[in-house]
Every structure is written in C-alpha cells, then in structure tokens.
Amino acid sequence: QDEHSKKVDLAGEIIFILISSLVFIFLANNYYNSPFTERNRINLTTKLKNELENAEREHSEAFEKLGIVEGEMLDRIAKIEDSQKRVEEIETNIKEEKLMENEWIADKIESFRKFEKSYQEKEISFSRLLFG
C-alpha cells in the first residue's frame, strides 16, 4: 500500500507538470497575439521561462522518485523470490531427510526381525537338544 501511494503521488506530480506545460504553451501562443508593451512581454517571457524551468525540474524530480520507488519494489520482489526459493529448498531437504530416516528405521526393524528370527531358531534348537 505504501508503494501504491508513492506511485499515485508521482502520477499526480506528473499530471501537474503536464498541465503546467500545457498552460505554458497556451500562454506562449496568446503572448504573441496580445497587445502588451515590450516591457510586459519581457516580464511575461521571463515568468514563462521560470515556469517552464520549474516544470522541467519537477518533472525530473518526479521521474527520479519514480525510479527510486521502482528500484525499491524490484529489490523487495527479489528478496521475496529469494525467500521463496529458500523455503522450497528447506522443504525439499526436510522431505529428503524424512525419507532417509524412514529407510533407516525400516532397515533397523528388518535387522531386528532377522536377529529375532535367528535367535528364536537357535533357542528352539537349543531347547530340543536339552529337552529332547
């Protein structure tokens, strides 16, 4: 939401600059067709130049801010993607370890059963020898 607000603010600034530029163009067109004195024309020209310079500066600043916001957004997206990859790696490792542990447990159970069977066979053989 913070990034969205920044983008909306930047869009507003850009629109303001564009409107200022259109007003400048309109005033410049009317300037040449108006009955002002030379002094008034020079004052108006100076004022319009200043307005244009301000509009250009604000336009540059707005695009710089937009670039910063976009850069921050791309950094955050990259961090999120890296985090997602790390989570996937951890999940994969957990699954692999669980499979290995299950196999190890199954091997131990199988070894115990073989031992138990061998022991019982020896016990039966020994009992037969003793008790006939």
C-alpha positions in Angstrom: 0.0 0.0 0.0 2.9 2.4 0.7 4.4 1.8 -2.7 1.0 2.3 -4.3 0.6 5.6 -2.5 4.0 6.7 -3.8 3.1 5.8 -7.3 -0.2 7.7 -7.0 1.7 10.7 -5.7 4.2 10.5 -8.5 1.4 10.2 -11.1 -0.2 13.3 -9.6 3.1 15.2 -9.9 3.5 14.1 -13.5 -0.1 15.2 -14.3 0.6 18.6 -12.6 3.7 19.1 -14.7 1.9 18.2 -17.9 -0.9 20.6 -17.1 1.7 23.3 -16.3 3.3 22.7 -19.6 0.0 23.0 -21.5 -0.7 26.2 -19.7 2.7 27.4 -20.7 2.1 26.6 -24.3 -1.3 28.3 -24.2 0.1 31.4 -22.6 3.0 31.5 -25.1 0.6 31.2 -28.0 -1.6 34.0 -26.6 1.5 36.1 -25.8 2.4 36.7 -29.4 -1.2 37.8 -30.3 -1.7 40.1 -27.4 -1.3 43.9 -27.3 1.2 44.0 -24.4 4.0 46.5 -24.3 7.6 45.4 -24.8 8.2 45.6 -21.0 5.2 43.4 -20.3 6.3 41.0 -22.9 9.8 40.7 -21.4 8.3 40.2 -17.9 5.9 37.6 -19.2 8.7 35.8 -21.1 10.8 35.7 -18.0 7.9 34.4 -16.0 7.1 31.8 -18.6 10.7 30.7 -18.8 10.8 30.3 -15.0 7.6 28.3 -15.0 9.0 26.1 -17.7 12.2 25.6 -15.8 10.2 24.8 -12.6 8.0 22.4 -14.6 11.1 20.6 -16.1 12.8 20.4 -12.7 9.6 19.0 -11.0 9.3 16.6 -13.9 12.8 15.4 -13.4 12.3 15.0 -9.7 9.1 13.1 -10.2 10.9 10.6 -12.5 13.8 10.3 -10.1 11.3 9.5 -7.3 9.5 7.0 -9.6 12.8 5.4 -10.3 13.6 5.1 -6.6 10.2 3.6 -5.9 10.5 1.1 -8.8 14.0 0.2 -7.6 12.8 -0.5 -4.1 9.9 -2.5 -5.4 12.2 -4.6 -7.6 14.5 -5.2 -4.6 11.6 -6.3 -2.5 10.4 -8.6 -5.2 13.9 -10.1 -5.5 14.0 -10.7 -1.7 10.6 -12.3 -1.7 11.7 -14.6 -4.6 14.9 -15.5 -2.8 12.9 -16.3 0.4 10.5 -18.5 -1.6 13.4 -20.4 -3.1 15.0 -20.8 0.3 11.7 -22.1 1.7 11.4 -24.6 -1.2 15.0 -25.8 -0.6 14.3 -26.3 3.1 11.0 -28.1 2.4 12.9 -30.4 -0.1 15.6 -31.1 2.5 13.1 -31.9 5.1 11.3 -34.4 2.8 14.6 -36.0 1.8 15.7 -36.3 5.4 12.3 -37.8 6.4 12.7 -40.4 3.6 16.2 -41.3 4.7 15.1 -41.6 8.3 12.1 -43.8 7.3 14.5 -46.0 5.3 17.0 -46.2 8.2 14.1 -47.1 10.6 12.8 -49.8 8.2 16.4 -51.2 7.9 16.7 -51.4 11.7 13.3 -53.1 12.0 14.3 -55.6 9.3 17.6 -56.2 11.0 15.9 -56.7 14.4 13.4 -59.1 12.8 16.2 -61.2 11.2 18.1 -61.2 14.6 14.9 -62.2 16.4 14.1 -65.0 13.9 17.7 -66.3 14.1 17.6 -66.1 17.9 14.3 -68.0 18.1 15.6 -70.7 15.7 18.7 -71.1 17.9 16.5 -71.1 21.0 14.3 -73.8 19.5 17.3 -75.8 18.5 18.9 -75.5 22.0 15.6 -76.4 23.7 15.3 -79.5 21.5 18.8 -80.5 22.5 18.1 -80.0 26.2 14.6 -81.4 26.4 14.7 -83.7 23.6 
